[in-house]
Amino acid sequence: MQRATLEVLVNFACPHCVRIDRMSSGESNRPLGGQHAFITGGGSGIGLGAAKALLVDGASVTIAGRSAERLETARLELNNFTQVGSTIDTAVVDVSDEVSLERGLHAANDRVPLTIAVANAGVGSASPLLSTELTDWERVLRTNLTGAFLTFKCAGRHLVSNGGGVLCAVSSIAGNRTHRFMSAYTASKAGLEMLVKNAADELGPHRVRVNAIAPGIVDTDISASLRENEAVNDDYRQNMPLGRRGTTEDTSAAIRFLCGPESSWVTGVILPVDGGHHLRRGPNLAPLLAGRSADEPPASQDPGDRSVHQEAAQNYSHKNKPLTREIIAELILERLAHGEVLRRAELIDHARAVHVARGG
């Protein structure tokens, strides 16, 4: 039997097995030997952790992001994880820019045919619904949802042409549990999860599997403000049966599973990686937005939320009015009425923010 015919038959029978021609060239016989993963947001956090896990098991990896400096720093670190026959490369791209993303994917596919793409790039946002700016809403959805769509679309074309592969997204517990004061973020992640399911349904016949992980709070840069507020951090932990925050090792192990041959009959799945947080309620972020002191117990009732929304409504109603002592006093008294602890520095910052919000 001719070699080309044999390769086609093997690849059809087991699309996630290592290609014959790659193995013959001395590539790693590890589980992901001969595979090539493109990871957006790969310069730090969950993306960087995923790159390490895939490299250790023999895959070549291209990490993508907007900062060339951050990517180069990550590449030097990842050099320590490469195996025989695998490589680590970088691609400076903006996932919300289709031309930029396609250029990076083409270059990566030319080096080694792509078989895995991880849509990890994401941004966060927290503000009351009534004061969320349209620009901030669009910024979050453009990266978290449109960016994932473009990654699936552009990388998916390469995977189909290459005979199949895996698309994996990084969603969040915010995709299926309400997170008060994070409307843009929750909407982006909920949309992402339906995109994953729909893509899995469409691309299955092309031997492309599509899944996602849904992490809870993980020790990364993007979650720093949540972790540093003691009340919010405690509220997260109280709603996790396993009682601890996640690590990038937790998330990378899940991504590695979904991208590997062990999950060859798994598609359209949103895998919670959250210490069981999805079994309970979403976090209470009122202390973060309301300026509560770090030693105050987590808020669990509505008044704190009303305080935040009333302030947003007042900011809107007074937007075109000049900032006066009376207006500042009104806002301060309203906050004190709900038992909030206010420091002088916080009052000054608050007054300045209100002044800016009202066009002052």
C-alpha positions as CSV (number, residue, x, y, z in Angstrom):
1,M,0.0,0.0,0.0
2,Q,1.4,3.4,-0.9
3,R,2.5,5.6,2.0
4,A,0.1,8.4,1.1
5,T,-2.9,6.1,1.0
6,L,-1.9,4.6,4.4
7,E,-1.6,8.0,6.0
8,V,-5.0,9.1,4.7
9,L,-6.6,5.9,6.2
10,V,-4.9,6.2,9.5
11,N,-5.8,9.9,9.8
12,F,-9.4,9.1,9.0
13,A,-9.7,6.3,11.5
14,C,-7.9,8.3,14.3
15,P,-7.8,12.1,13.4
16,H,-6.2,12.9,16.8
17,C,-3.4,10.4,16.4
18,V,0.1,11.6,15.5
19,R,0.6,11.9,11.8
20,I,2.8,9.2,10.2
21,D,5.0,11.6,8.4
22,R,5.7,13.6,11.5
23,M,6.6,10.6,13.6
24,S,9.0,9.4,11.0
25,S,10.9,12.7,11.1
26,G,11.9,12.0,14.7
27,E,9.2,14.0,16.5
28,S,8.2,13.3,20.1
29,N,6.2,10.2,20.8
30,R,4.4,12.0,23.7
31,P,0.6,12.2,23.6
32,L,0.6,15.5,21.7
33,G,3.6,14.9,19.5
34,G,3.1,16.3,16.1
35,Q,0.3,18.6,17.2
36,H,0.4,22.5,17.0
37,A,-1.6,24.7,19.3
38,F,-2.4,28.4,18.8
39,I,-3.3,30.1,22.1
40,T,-4.7,33.6,22.3
41,G,-3.8,35.5,25.4
42,G,-0.9,33.1,25.8
43,G,1.5,35.5,27.3
44,S,0.2,35.2,30.9
45,G,-2.2,33.6,33.3
46,I,-4.4,30.8,32.0
47,G,-3.1,31.0,28.5
48,L,0.5,30.7,29.7
49,G,-0.4,27.8,31.9
50,A,-2.1,26.0,29.0
51,A,1.0,26.5,26.8
52,K,3.2,24.8,29.4
53,A,0.8,21.8,29.7
54,L,0.6,21.3,25.9
55,L,4.4,21.7,25.4
56,V,5.2,19.2,28.2
57,D,3.1,16.6,26.3
58,G,4.9,17.2,23.0
59,A,2.9,19.8,21.1
60,S,4.4,22.8,19.4
61,V,2.8,26.0,20.6
62,T,2.3,29.5,19.2
63,I,1.3,32.0,21.9
64,A,-0.6,35.0,20.6
65,G,-1.3,38.4,22.2
66,R,-1.0,42.2,21.7
67,S,2.2,42.8,23.6
68,A,5.4,41.7,21.9
69,E,7.4,42.3,25.1
70,R,5.1,40.1,27.2
71,L,5.1,37.4,24.6
72,E,8.8,37.3,24.4
73,T,9.2,37.1,28.2
74,A,6.7,34.2,28.1
75,R,8.5,32.5,25.2
76,L,11.8,32.5,27.1
77,E,10.1,30.8,30.1
78,L,8.3,28.3,27.9
79,N,11.6,27.2,26.3
80,N,12.1,25.2,29.4
81,F,9.1,23.1,28.6
82,T,9.6,22.1,24.9
83,Q,10.2,18.5,24.0
84,V,12.0,16.7,21.2
85,G,10.6,18.0,17.9
86,S,8.3,20.7,19.5
87,T,8.7,24.4,19.1
88,I,7.5,27.6,20.9
89,D,6.7,30.7,18.8
90,T,4.9,34.0,19.2
91,A,2.4,36.0,17.2
92,V,1.5,39.6,17.9
93,V,-2.3,39.8,17.1
94,D,-5.4,41.5,18.2
95,V,-8.2,38.9,18.4
96,S,-10.9,41.6,17.6
97,D,-9.1,42.4,14.3
98,E,-9.8,39.7,11.8
99,V,-7.0,40.7,9.5
100,S,-4.4,40.7,12.3
101,L,-5.6,37.4,13.6
102,E,-5.7,35.7,10.2
103,R,-2.1,36.9,9.5
104,G,-0.9,35.4,12.7
105,L,-2.7,32.1,12.1
106,H,-1.4,31.8,8.5
107,A,2.2,32.3,9.7
108,A,1.8,29.7,12.5
109,N,0.1,27.2,10.1
110,D,2.9,27.6,7.6
111,R,5.5,26.6,10.3
112,V,3.6,23.5,11.5
113,P,0.0,22.7,10.4
114,L,-2.4,23.8,13.2
115,T,-4.5,21.1,15.0
116,I,-5.5,23.0,18.2
117,A,-6.6,26.5,18.9
118,V,-7.4,27.9,22.4
119,A,-9.5,31.0,22.5
120,N,-8.3,32.4,25.8
121,A,-7.9,36.1,25.3
122,G,-10.3,38.1,27.6
123,V,-10.8,41.2,29.5
124,G,-12.9,42.0,32.7
125,S,-15.2,44.8,33.7
126,A,-17.2,45.7,36.7
127,S,-19.7,48.6,37.1
128,P,-23.4,49.0,37.9
129,L,-25.7,48.3,34.9
130,L,-27.1,51.8,35.1
131,S,-23.7,53.5,34.8
132,T,-22.0,51.1,32.3
133,E,-20.7,53.1,29.4
134,L,-21.5,51.7,25.9
135,T,-17.8,51.9,25.1
136,D,-16.9,49.6,28.0
137,W,-19.7,47.2,27.1
138,E,-18.5,47.0,23.5
139,R,-14.8,46.7,24.6
140,V,-15.6,43.6,26.7
141,L,-17.8,41.9,24.1
142,R,-15.4,42.7,21.3
143,T,-12.6,40.8,23.0
144,N,-14.4,38.1,24.9
145,L,-17.1,37.1,22.4
146,T,-16.2,38.6,19.0
147,G,-12.5,37.6,19.6
148,A,-13.5,34.0,20.3
149,F,-15.8,33.9,17.3
150,L,-13.0,35.1,15.0
151,T,-10.5,32.7,16.6
152,F,-13.0,29.8,15.9
153,K,-13.7,31.0,12.4
154,C,-10.2,31.7,11.3
155,A,-8.4,28.8,13.1
156,G,-11.3,26.5,12.3
157,R,-10.6,26.9,8.6
158,H,-7.1,25.7,9.1
159,L,-8.1,22.8,11.2
160,V,-10.7,21.6,8.6
161,S,-8.1,21.9,5.9
162,N,-5.6,20.0,8.0
163,G,-8.0,17.1,8.5
164,G,-9.5,17.9,11.9
165,G,-8.5,19.1,15.4
166,V,-9.7,20.9,18.5
167,L,-11.1,24.3,19.4
168,C,-11.1,25.1,23.1
169,A,-12.4,28.3,24.7
170,V,-12.0,29.7,28.1
171,S,-15.3,30.8,29.5
172,S,-16.1,31.5,33.2
173,I,-18.5,30.7,36.0
174,A,-20.0,34.1,35.0
175,G,-21.3,32.4,31.9
176,N,-23.9,30.5,33.9
177,R,-24.2,32.3,37.2
178,T,-25.2,35.9,37.7
179,H,-22.4,38.3,38.8
180,R,-24.0,41.5,40.0
181,F,-22.3,44.6,38.5
182,M,-20.6,42.6,35.8
183,S,-23.3,42.7,33.1
184,A,-20.9,43.1,30.1
185,Y,-18.6,40.3,31.3
186,T,-21.5,37.8,32.1
187,A,-23.2,38.5,28.8
188,S,-19.9,37.9,26.9
189,K,-19.3,34.6,28.6
190,A,-22.9,33.4,28.2
191,G,-22.7,34.2,24.5
192,L,-19.3,32.4,24.3
193,E,-20.8,29.2,25.7
194,M,-23.6,29.1,23.2
195,L,-21.0,29.8,20.5
196,V,-19.0,26.7,21.7
197,K,-22.1,24.5,21.5
198,N,-23.2,25.7,18.1
199,A,-19.7,25.4,16.6
200,A,-19.4,21.9,18.0
201,D,-22.7,21.0,16.2
202,E,-21.5,22.5,12.9
203,L,-17.9,21.3,12.9
204,G,-18.3,17.8,14.2
205,P,-18.7,16.4,10.7
206,H,-15.3,17.9,9.8
207,R,-13.7,16.1,12.7
208,V,-13.3,19.3,14.7
209,R,-14.2,19.1,18.4
210,V,-15.2,22.3,20.2
211,N,-15.3,22.6,24.0
212,A,-14.7,25.1,26.8
213,I,-13.6,25.3,30.4
214,A,-15.5,27.6,32.8
215,P,-13.2,28.6,35.6
216,G,-14.1,30.1,38.9
217,I,-11.8,32.7,40.5
218,V,-8.2,31.8,39.5
219,D,-5.0,33.4,40.7
220,T,-4.2,35.5,37.7
221,D,-3.7,39.2,37.0
222,I,-7.2,39.7,35.7
223,S,-8.7,38.6,39.1
224,A,-6.3,40.7,41.2
225,S,-8.9,43.3,42.2
226,L,-11.4,40.6,43.3
227,R,-8.8,38.7,45.3
228,E,-7.4,41.8,47.0
229,N,-10.8,42.8,48.4
230,E,-11.1,40.7,51.5
231,A,-14.9,40.8,51.6
232,V,-15.2,39.7,47.9
233,N,-12.5,37.1,48.2
234,D,-14.2,35.6,51.3
235,D,-17.6,35.5,49.5
236,Y,-16.0,33.6,46.6
237,R,-14.5,31.0,49.0
238,Q,-17.7,30.6,51.0
239,N,-19.5,29.6,47.8
240,M,-17.0,27.0,46.7
241,P,-17.4,23.6,48.3
242,L,-13.7,22.9,47.9
243,G,-13.0,26.2,49.7
244,R,-10.0,27.5,47.7
245,R,-9.2,29.7,44.7
246,G,-8.0,28.0,41.5
247,T,-4.6,28.0,40.0
248,T,-3.4,28.0,36.4
249,E,-2.3,24.4,37.0
250,D,-6.0,23.5,37.6
251,T,-7.2,25.2,34.4
252,S,-4.3,24.0,32.2
253,A,-4.9,20.4,33.2
254,A,-8.5,20.8,32.1
255,I,-7.5,22.5,28.8
256,R,-4.9,19.8,28.2
257,F,-7.6,17.1,28.6
258,L,-10.0,18.7,26.2
259,C,-7.3,19.2,23.6
260,G,-5.9,15.7,23.9
261,P,-6.8,12.2,22.6
262,E,-8.3,11.3,26.0
263,S,-11.3,13.4,25.1
264,S,-11.7,12.3,21.5
265,W,-15.4,11.6,22.0
266,V,-16.2,14.8,23.8
267,T,-17.5,17.9,22.1
268,G,-19.9,20.7,22.9
269,V,-19.0,20.5,26.6
270,I,-18.6,23.4,29.0
271,L,-16.4,22.0,31.8
272,P,-16.6,23.8,35.2
273,V,-13.2,24.2,36.8
274,D,-14.3,26.2,39.8
275,G,-14.0,24.2,43.1
276,G,-17.8,23.5,42.8
277,H,-18.7,27.2,42.7
278,H,-21.3,26.5,40.0
279,L,-23.3,24.5,42.5
280,R,-24.1,27.7,44.5
281,R,-24.6,31.4,43.7
282,G,-22.4,33.9,42.0
283,P,-20.3,36.3,44.0
284,N,-21.4,39.5,45.7
285,L,-19.3,42.3,44.3
286,A,-21.0,45.2,46.2
287,P,-18.1,45.7,48.6
288,L,-15.8,46.2,45.6
289,L,-17.9,48.9,44.1
290,A,-19.2,50.5,47.2
291,G,-15.8,51.3,48.8
292,R,-16.3,49.2,51.9
293,S,-13.4,48.7,54.2
294,A,-11.4,45.5,54.0
295,D,-12.4,44.3,57.5
296,E,-16.2,44.7,56.9
297,P,-18.1,41.4,56.5
298,P,-19.4,40.5,53.1
299,A,-22.6,42.1,52.1
300,S,-25.4,39.6,51.7
301,Q,-28.6,41.8,51.4
302,D,-30.0,44.2,49.0
303,P,-29.3,47.6,50.6
304,G,-25.7,47.6,49.5
305,D,-26.8,46.9,46.0
306,R,-29.4,49.6,46.1
307,S,-26.7,52.0,47.3
308,V,-24.6,51.3,44.2
309,H,-27.6,51.6,41.8
310,Q,-29.0,54.7,43.5
311,E,-25.6,56.4,43.2
312,A,-25.4,55.5,39.5
313,A,-28.9,56.9,38.9
314,Q,-28.0,60.1,40.8
315,N,-24.9,60.4,38.7
316,Y,-26.9,60.1,35.6
317,S,-29.6,62.5,36.7
318,H,-27.1,65.1,37.7
319,K,-24.8,64.6,34.7
320,N,-25.2,68.0,33.2
321,K,-25.3,69.9,36.5
322,P,-22.3,71.6,38.0
323,L,-20.7,69.8,40.9
324,T,-21.7,71.5,44.2
325,R,-21.2,70.9,47.9
326,E,-24.8,70.1,48.2
327,I,-24.7,67.3,45.6
328,I,-21.5,65.9,47.2
329,A,-23.2,66.0,50.6
330,E,-26.2,64.3,49.2
331,L,-24.2,61.4,47.9
332,I,-22.1,61.0,51.0
333,L,-25.2,61.0,53.3
334,E,-26.8,58.4,51.1
335,R,-23.8,56.1,51.4
336,L,-23.5,56.7,55.2
337,A,-27.2,55.8,55.6
338,H,-26.4,52.3,54.6
339,G,-23.6,52.0,57.1
340,E,-20.7,52.3,54.7
341,V,-17.3,53.2,56.1
342,L,-15.9,56.2,54.3
343,R,-12.4,57.5,54.6
344,R,-11.3,61.1,53.7
345,A,-9.3,59.9,50.7
346,E,-12.2,57.9,49.5
347,L,-14.5,60.9,49.8
348,I,-12.1,63.0,47.7
349,D,-11.8,60.2,45.0
350,H,-15.5,59.7,45.0
351,A,-16.2,63.5,44.5
352,R,-13.7,63.6,41.6
353,A,-15.3,60.5,40.0
354,V,-18.7,62.0,40.3
355,H,-17.5,65.3,38.9
356,V,-16.0,63.5,35.8
357,A,-19.2,61.4,35.4
358,R,-21.3,64.5,35.3
359,G,-19.2,66.2,32.6
360,G,-17.4,68.5,35.0
